[in-house]
Amino acid sequence: MPEFDLKAIEDKLVAARTKLILDKPFLGALVLRLPLHIANPAWCPTTGTDARKFYYNPEYVQELRTDEAQFVLAHEALHCALSHFARRAHRVKHRWDLACDYAINPILIADGLKPPPGMIMMKEYVGMSAEEIYPLLDDNDMTETLDQHLYDKETNPSEGSSDTSENPLDNRDKQDNPTHADDTSEESDTDAEPDTDTPPQQPAEQDASESGEAESQLQDASEGDGKTQQQSPNEPTEDGEPPPPPLSQQEAEDLSVQWQQRLAGAAQQAQQAGKLSGIMKRLVEELLQPRLPWRTLLAHYMTAIARDDYSYARPSSRRGDPAIFPTLKSYQINAVVALDVSGSVNDKELQNCLSEINAIKGQVRAAVTLLACDSEVVAGFPRRFEPWEEATLPQAMPGGGSTDFRPVFEWVQTQDQQPDILVYFTDAQGYFPKVQPNYPVIWLVKGKSPVPWGTRVQLN
């Protein structure tokens, strides 16, 4: 390895982390979870992470300015906080790596960080998740990512399987090098305080006078205590040192839970300090929402309402038997399904939603009243369908105006009986009633807009 002033390079990274702690405590807290580790330039030309450590090429870091070093530190920390190492599934590694970088980089730039040369970004992908970006990328896109995603490995295309499955070679590596298997548990013990559901409280006001304490924390993290780091960042790695082995499926799942806890704790501390930016707040809220498929959640809510139950009503005295036996009664539910036809939801999506409603209603004995609404309930609606009838849409769907949700709820108020449940399929961009009704409302939301009340189910 060429000669470098390793102390000066380390000082640059520590100074960048210190500035993140003081200016952007949310990102700084996440970065502190990745101990610094000098990497072999043969497999790490820039920086990288295995979801446990921050690996860096000294020659690359030497050329960075301090503000650019902040960007690369935060970039690796967000890969971990967003659990990119556990979300690839069946996808092609290189395309997935590109999608993850296209998702992260605009977030950091919008938060005011300075990107280094070679950073990739596409305006078309701003505000999109890696899962949303992936299918938009060309199969033959050979664009290089700025960093190395060391938590994963290439898959032979002929295998057609996920890279996250357990590999016998991984087990052999763990047997030959037992300290590797212990890293996760020991690091988890070290991180126990911030990883709880009730992270340590932090004063709401935080100023530059605390910088000495932050420096002390950073210095401790850099020097290591023998538990989370086997090697001081001041010491160069041996020539030919291999990259860290990719994560097994179980390791990825365990680390994903740890990083989600760290994400929540860092967000709470930053918010208490008054330094959680709007873009990071939205990112955290989105990540902490339930990730179950919307069809599963919808079926859960509807079947819970339509649950069969036993009746202990006294039978007719003409039966002659005075005993009262429980009788299984099946309860038919009345559901209202509202469709947003303002133009933001296309006909194919409406048909898919209705098909799912039909599949569920047949199982739970639900009568469905179907409404289509933009700024008002459109002509030809409502349409009522009994449990044995298939709900359908007219061949030519009217609509296309602005979005107002109030007419649907006003229509419900005019009925003799309120519904057992109301399901509204929409992008959630419109006028909501000011008062929440006293019956369950489920919003099936396409996009990222919030709802003021009711249960929001994300259409993934």
Buried (B, 14 or more C-beta within 10 A) or exposed (E): BEEBEBEEBBEBBBBBBBBBBBEBBBBBBBBBBBBBBBBBBEBBBBBBBBBBBBBBBBBBBEEBEBBBBBBBBBBBBBBBBBBBBBBBEEBBBBBBBBBBBBBBBBBBBBBEBBBBEEBBBBEEBBEBBBBBBBEEBEEEEEBEBBBBBBBBBEBEEEEEEEBBEEBEEBEEBBEEEEEBBEBBEBBBEBBEEBBEEEBEEBEEEBEEEBBEEBBEBBEEBBBBEEEBBEBBBEEBBEEEBEBBBBBBBEBBBBBBEBBBBBBBBBBBBBBBBEBBBEBBBBBBEEBEEEEEEBBEBBBEBBBEBBEEEEEEEEEEEEEEEEEEEEEEEEEEBBBBBBBBBBEBBEEEBBEBBBEBBBEBBEEBBBBBBBBBBBBBBBEEBBBEBEBEEEBEBEEEBEBEBEBBBBBBBEBBEEEEEEBBBBBBBBBBBBEBBEEEBEBBBBBBBBEBBEBEEBBBBBBE
